[in-house]
Amino acid sequence: MPGALLRLVSIGLLAAVTGCADGPRPPNLLLVVLDTTRADALSTYGNPLPVTPRIDQLASEGAVFERAFSTDFWTLPSHASLFTGLYPSDHGATSETNRLGEDAVTLAEVLADAGYATGGFVSNPWVGVERGFSQGFELFSETWRPGREPGASNRLDSGAVREAGDWIAAQVRAERPFFAFLNLNRPHLPYDPDPSLHARLFPQPQPLRRVAALKKLAGMWEHLAGELILEENDYEILRELYQAEVAMTDRLVGELIDRIHALGVLDDTVIVVTADHGENIGDHGLIDHTLSMYDSTLRIPLVVRYPARVPAGSRIRTLASLTDVFPTVLSLLGLADDTQAPRSLFDPNREAPSHVVAENERPTNGVELMRRRFPDFDTRSIDGRMRMVRTDRFKLIRRERDGETKSTELYDLEEDPGEERNVASHEIATRDRLLGLLEEWEANRTPAEKLPPLDSNDREAILQLRALGYAE
């Protein structure tokens, strides 16, 4: 039995709750992914600047998961985990396949079967039709395609928010419960925020020529090859630009929330705001997010608002994973049997997890890009699998190539929250304990059938991925 189907059976879905004239209308679902948004970029997670007032308001009216983590450091596998409740090795959408298989059972498919209207609005081509992410959506709008928003950059997410708002309004008029999914891609490189907003957040001027140059930075590869050297002030500029991008995304989230409020269904809608992964901006000497399993790239925001079942102002410190969103929203929507595992994050009988895991297969896209652009670069240094296991206090990162461990990192997050001192050679007992947790986790996987790599024929998608720094 495929991993996704096995997981679906295990949650014991109830019969569809729609279609009964005399029954209550089920709640709606709005799921917003802030692409490339690290948790500490949001004010509610400690950013001292008022960068995200609208999401902060949602947080004050709902629950904030203070230690939520992605299952991978890049878009495609982490979105697949969000949609299926499975880890990458189980759902099979990895950097080696570049797509989600048709056998996967997605959240949209479950809700469509339960009578929901399903609409997806995405600004990142990694989460596209060609990649398998439209499964279960009756409307799936790739808002990044040229011509969708005349006169504006393809990177702008305003089209996604406008289209989603119009679609939601149509479902409310038709009295259909809806599931609306949005991927908002603004915080992704290259950072090019509105200059006036940038200036309001950061009034101290920076060298204009350097700002203009850094706005064109589209990825990590030149930096990884050693051909782009960044100074500390460059990182400061990049952090400013990035936070201004997050602020722009917050405004868009606010616009959609205002639209739903005006339709009179805000409190009847389960709202989930999260991210697929974070971002390095000088952390560990890195930029971008690929090839990094530090908290800067794996710790993500997770905010849930639904007044009927989520206490306002909740701050939850237990470990959480993107895989937990699937059972949690089904429970909040009344579509899961809460007596069976996996349990909702809000289930009082749910046992707090001792650890969370992230993983990445061979980064074939990056290896190929580096071979083409920088033929002198030794791609063996990046060509391998990565695994991460994190407990309340410790994090272990294991890198392997050809089935052999090449390096192991261990960090004491209580003493070293910045993950700057690898203590793997000193904390032997702790290292071995976490390696044991990882090996136990690996032994319990139910891998999906491995698909051949997707060879994209979508020229528009390839051009957009190139603009985002993913393709040569």
C-alpha positions in Angstrom: 0.0 0.0 0.0 1.5 3.4 -1.0 2.7 5.5 2.0 0.1 8.3 1.4 -2.8 5.9 1.2 -1.6 4.0 4.3 -1.5 7.4 6.1 -5.0 8.3 4.9 -6.5 5.0 6.1 -4.8 5.4 9.5 -6.6 8.7 10.3 -10.0 7.1 9.8 -11.8 9.7 7.7 -15.5 10.1 8.4 -18.2 10.2 5.8 -18.6 13.5 3.9 -20.2 16.2 6.0 -21.7 18.2 3.2 -24.8 17.7 1.2 -27.2 17.4 4.1 -29.8 20.1 3.9 -30.6 19.9 7.6 -27.0 19.7 8.8 -24.7 22.6 9.7 -22.4 24.0 7.1 -18.8 22.8 7.8 -16.0 25.3 8.3 -13.9 26.6 5.4 -10.2 26.3 5.1 -7.7 28.9 4.1 -4.1 27.6 3.9 -1.4 30.2 3.2 2.2 29.3 2.6 4.7 32.2 2.9 7.4 30.8 0.7 10.9 31.1 2.0 9.9 32.7 5.3 11.9 31.9 8.5 10.0 32.1 11.7 12.1 34.9 13.3 11.2 37.2 10.4 7.7 37.6 11.9 7.1 40.0 14.7 5.1 37.4 16.6 8.3 35.2 16.6 10.5 37.9 18.0 11.4 40.3 15.2 11.6 43.7 17.0 10.4 45.5 13.9 6.7 45.8 13.1 7.1 43.8 9.9 4.0 41.5 10.1 1.2 43.3 11.9 -1.6 41.4 10.0 -0.2 38.0 10.7 0.5 39.1 14.3 -3.2 39.9 14.6 -4.1 36.5 13.4 -1.6 35.0 15.9 -3.2 37.0 18.8 -6.6 35.6 17.8 -5.4 32.0 17.5 -2.5 29.8 18.2 1.2 30.2 17.5 3.5 27.1 17.4 6.8 28.4 18.5 8.8 25.4 17.4 7.5 24.2 14.1 9.8 22.7 11.5 9.7 21.9 7.8 10.5 18.5 6.5 13.1 19.8 4.0 14.9 23.0 3.1 13.2 23.7 -0.3 9.8 24.1 -1.8 8.7 21.0 -3.6 9.2 18.3 -1.0 8.0 20.5 1.9 4.8 21.4 0.1 4.2 17.7 -0.6 4.6 17.0 3.1 2.1 19.7 3.8 -0.4 18.3 1.3 0.0 14.6 2.3 1.1 14.6 6.0 4.1 12.5 4.9 7.8 12.8 5.0 9.6 13.2 1.6 10.9 9.6 1.6 7.3 8.5 2.0 5.5 10.8 -0.5 8.4 10.6 -3.0 8.4 14.2 -4.1 12.2 14.9 -3.7 15.1 16.6 -5.4 15.6 13.3 -7.3 12.1 13.1 -8.8 11.0 16.8 -8.9 7.3 15.8 -8.7 4.5 14.4 -6.6 3.2 11.1 -8.0 -0.4 10.5 -8.9 -0.8 7.8 -6.2 -0.4 10.4 -3.5 -3.6 11.3 -1.6 -3.6 15.0 -1.1 -5.5 17.3 1.3 -7.3 18.8 -1.7 -8.5 15.4 -2.8 -9.8 14.5 0.6 -11.7 17.8 0.9 -13.0 17.6 -2.7 -14.4 14.1 -1.8 -16.0 15.6 1.2 -17.9 18.2 -0.9 -15.6 21.2 -0.6 -14.9 23.6 -3.4 -11.1 23.5 -3.9 -9.0 26.3 -5.3 -5.2 26.7 -5.5 -3.4 29.9 -6.3 0.4 29.6 -6.6 3.3 31.9 -7.3 6.1 29.3 -7.5 6.5 26.9 -10.4 7.8 24.2 -8.2 4.3 23.9 -6.9 2.7 23.6 -10.3 0.4 21.4 -12.4 3.4 19.8 -14.2 4.9 18.9 -10.8 1.7 17.1 -9.6 0.4 19.6 -7.1 -3.0 20.3 -8.8 -4.4 17.0 -7.6 -7.8 17.5 -6.1 -8.2 21.2 -7.0 -11.1 22.1 -9.3 -9.4 25.4 -9.9 -5.6 25.7 -9.9 -4.2 29.0 -10.9 -0.5 29.4 -11.7 -0.3 33.1 -11.1 3.4 33.3 -12.1 2.7 32.7 -15.7 3.2 35.7 -18.1 0.0 37.6 -18.9 -1.8 36.7 -15.7 -1.1 40.2 -14.3 -0.4 42.6 -17.1 2.2 45.2 -16.4 3.5 43.6 -13.3 6.4 41.3 -12.4 5.6 37.6 -12.4 6.9 37.5 -8.9 4.1 39.7 -7.5 1.6 37.8 -5.5 -1.2 40.4 -5.7 -2.7 38.4 -8.6 -3.0 35.3 -6.5 -4.7 37.2 -3.6 -7.1 39.0 -6.0 -8.0 35.7 -7.8 -8.4 33.8 -4.5 -10.6 36.5 -3.1 -12.9 36.5 -6.1 -13.1 32.7 -6.1 -13.8 32.6 -2.4 -16.6 35.2 -2.8 -18.2 33.0 -5.5 -18.1 29.9 -3.2 -19.7 31.9 -0.4 -22.5 33.1 -2.7 -23.0 29.5 -3.8 -23.0 28.4 -0.1 -20.3 25.9 -0.7 -17.6 25.2 1.9 -14.2 26.1 0.4 -10.6 25.1 0.7 -8.3 27.9 -0.7 -4.6 27.3 -0.9 -2.1 30.1 -1.6 1.6 30.1 -2.1 3.0 33.6 -1.9 6.5 33.8 -3.2 7.7 37.3 -2.5 10.3 36.6 0.2 12.2 34.4 -2.2 15.4 35.7 -3.9 15.8 38.0 -5.7 14.7 40.4 -3.1 13.1 43.5 -4.7 10.7 45.1 -2.3 8.8 48.4 -2.7 11.4 51.1 -2.1 9.1 53.3 0.0 8.3 50.4 2.3 12.0 49.5 2.6 12.8 53.1 3.5 10.0 53.3 6.1 11.3 50.1 7.8 14.9 51.0 7.5 15.4 54.8 7.3 19.2 54.6 7.5 20.4 54.9 3.9 22.6 52.2 2.3 24.9 52.6 -0.7 22.5 52.8 -3.6 24.7 51.0 -6.1 25.3 48.1 -3.7 21.5 47.9 -3.0 20.8 47.8 -6.7 23.4 45.0 -7.2 22.1 42.9 -4.4 18.5 43.2 -5.6 19.7 41.2 -8.7 21.1 38.3 -6.6 19.0 35.3 -7.7 20.6 32.4 -5.9 23.4 30.9 -3.9 25.4 29.2 -6.6 27.9 31.9 -7.4 28.5 32.4 -3.7 28.9 28.7 -3.2 31.5 28.6 -6.0 33.5 31.3 -4.3 33.0 33.8 -7.2 30.8 36.1 -5.2 32.2 37.5 -2.0 29.8 39.2 0.4 30.8 41.5 3.2 29.0 42.0 6.5 27.2 45.1 5.2 26.0 43.1 2.2 24.3 40.7 4.5 22.8 43.7 6.4 21.4 45.0 3.2 20.0 41.6 2.2 18.4 41.3 5.6 16.7 44.6 5.1 15.4 43.8 1.6 14.2 40.4 2.8 12.3 41.8 5.8 10.7 44.4 3.5 9.6 41.5 1.2 8.1 39.7 4.2 6.3 43.0 5.1 4.8 43.2 1.6 3.6 39.6 1.9 2.0 40.4 5.3 0.0 43.2 3.6 -1.3 40.7 1.0 -2.3 38.3 3.7 -4.2 41.1 5.4 -6.0 42.0 2.2 -7.3 38.5 1.8 -8.3 38.3 5.5 -10.2 41.6 5.1 -12.0 40.2 2.0 -13.1 37.1 3.9 -14.2 39.2 6.9 -16.3 41.4 4.5 -18.0 38.2 3.2 -19.0 37.4 6.8 -17.3 34.0 7.0 -14.0 34.9 8.8 -14.9 33.1 12.1 -16.3 30.1 10.1 -12.9 29.6 8.4 -10.0 27.7 9.7 -7.0 29.8 8.8 -3.5 28.3 8.7 -0.5 30.5 7.9 2.9 28.7 7.6 6.0 28.5 5.4 7.7 25.8 3.3 11.2 26.6 4.6 13.3 29.5 5.9 16.3 31.4 4.5 20.0 32.0 5.2 21.1 35.6 5.1 24.7 35.3 6.3 23.8 32.5 8.8 26.7 30.1 8.8 28.2 32.1 6.0 25.4 31.1 3.7 22.7 32.7 1.5 19.5 31.2 0.1 18.2 28.0 1.7 19.4 25.1 -0.3 21.8 22.5 1.3 21.1 23.8 4.8 19.4 22.1 7.7 20.0 24.7 10.4 17.1 26.4 12.2 17.5 29.4 9.9 16.1 27.2 7.0 14.0 24.6 8.8 12.2 26.6 11.6 9.1 28.0 10.2 6.0 30.0 11.4 2.8 28.1 12.0 -0.2 30.1 13.0 -3.7 28.7 13.3 -6.9 30.7 13.8 -10.4 29.2 14.3 -12.3 30.7 17.2 -14.6 27.7 17.6 -11.8 25.3 18.6 -8.5 27.2 18.9 -8.0 29.3 22.1 -7.0 32.8 21.3 -3.5 33.8 22.3 -2.2 30.3 22.6 1.6 29.9 22.5 2.6 26.3 22.0 6.2 25.2 22.6 6.0 21.5 21.8 7.8 20.4 18.6 5.6 20.4 15.5 6.2 19.4 11.9 4.7 20.3 8.6 3.4 16.7 8.5 1.2 17.6 11.5 -0.9 20.1 9.5 -2.7 17.4 7.5 -4.3 15.7 10.5 -4.8 18.9 12.3 -6.9 20.7 9.7 -8.9 17.5 9.0 -9.7 17.4 12.7 -10.7 21.1 12.9 -12.9 20.6 9.9 -14.6 17.6 11.5 -13.3 15.1 9.0 -11.0 12.9 11.1 -11.5 10.3 13.8 -9.6 11.8 16.7 -9.4 8.5 18.5 -6.8 7.3 16.0 -3.2 8.4 15.2 -1.9 10.7 13.8 -3.6 13.2 16.1 -4.3 16.9 15.7 -1.9 19.3 17.2 -4.8 20.5 19.4 -5.8 17.0 20.6 -5.3 17.1 24.4 -4.6 13.4 24.3 -1.8 13.8 21.7 1.6 12.7 23.1 4.2 15.5 22.7 6.8 14.3 20.2 10.3 13.7 21.4 11.8 14.8 18.1 11.1 16.0 14.6 13.0 15.0 11.4 13.9 16.6 8.1 15.5 15.0 5.0 16.7 15.7 1.5 17.8 13.3 -1.2 20.7 14.0 -3.6 20.4 17.6 -4.8 20.5 16.7 -8.4 19.2 20.1 -9.6 22.0 22.0 -7.8 24.7 19.5 -8.8 23.8 19.8 -12.5 23.6 23.6 -12.3 27.1 23.8 -10.6 28.6 21.4 -13.2 27.4 23.6 -16.0 28.1 27.0 -14.5 31.2 26.3 -12.5 33.0 23.2 -14.1 36.0 23.6 -11.7 33.7 23.2 -8.6 33.9 19.8 -6.9 30.3 18.8 -6.8 31.1 15.8 -4.6 31.1 18.3 -1.7 27.3 18.8 -2.1 26.2 15.6 -3.8 24.8 13.5 -1.1 21.8 13.0 1.1 21.1 14.9 4.3 19.1 14.0 7.4 18.2 16.1 10.5 16.8 15.0 13.8 15.9 17.7 16.4 14.9 17.2 20.0 13.9 19.9 22.5 17.6 20.6 23.2 19.8 19.0 20.6 20.1 18.8 16.8 21.9 16.3 14.7 22.7 16.7 11.0 24.0 13.7 9.1 25.4 14.0 5.6 26.0 10.8 3.5 27.2 9.9 0.0 27.0 6.5 -1.7 25.5 5.0 1.5 28.3 6.1 3.8 28.2 8.8 6.4 30.5 11.7 5.4 29.9 14.0 8.3 27.9 14.4 11.5 27.1 17.6 13.3 25.6 17.9 16.7 24.5 21.2 18.4 23.4 21.9 21.9 20.6 24.4 21.2 20.3 25.5 24.8 23.9 26.5 25.0 24.4 27.3 21.3 21.1 28.5 19.7 23.0 29.8 16.7 24.4 26.3 15.9 27.9 27.5 15.7 29.8 24.8 17.7 29.7 21.3 16.5 30.0 19.1 19.6 29.6 15.7 17.9 33.1 14.6 18.8 32.6 15.5 22.5 28.9 14.6 23.3 29.3 11.0 22.2 26.4 9.6 24.1 24.0 12.3 22.9 25.2 11.9 19.3 24.7 8.2 19.4 21.2 8.6 20.9 20.1 10.9 18.2 21.6 8.7 15.5 19.6 5.9 17.0 16.4 8.0 16.8 17.2 8.7 13.2 17.9 5.1 12.4 14.6 4.1 14.1 12.7 6.7 12.1 14.3 5.5 8.8 13.4 1.9 9.6 9.7 2.9 9.9 9.4 4.6 6.5 6.9 3.3 3.9 8.4 4.7 0.7 6.3 5.6 -2.3 7.2 4.0 -5.5 10.2 5.9 -6.9 9.4 7.9 -10.0 11.8 8.7 -12.8 12.9 12.4 -12.7 10.6 14.8 -14.4 12.0 16.2 -17.6 10.2 19.5 -17.8 8.9 20.6 -21.2 7.2 23.8 -19.8 9.3 26.6 -21.1 7.5 29.2 -19.0 8.2 27.3 -15.9 11.9 26.8 -16.8 12.3 30.6 -17.4 10.6 31.3 -14.1 12.8 28.8 -12.2 15.8 30.5 -13.9 14.7 33.9 -12.6 14.5 32.4 -9.1 18.0 31.0 -9.4 17.1 27.3 -9.8 18.1 26.7 -13.4 20.9 27.7 -15.7 
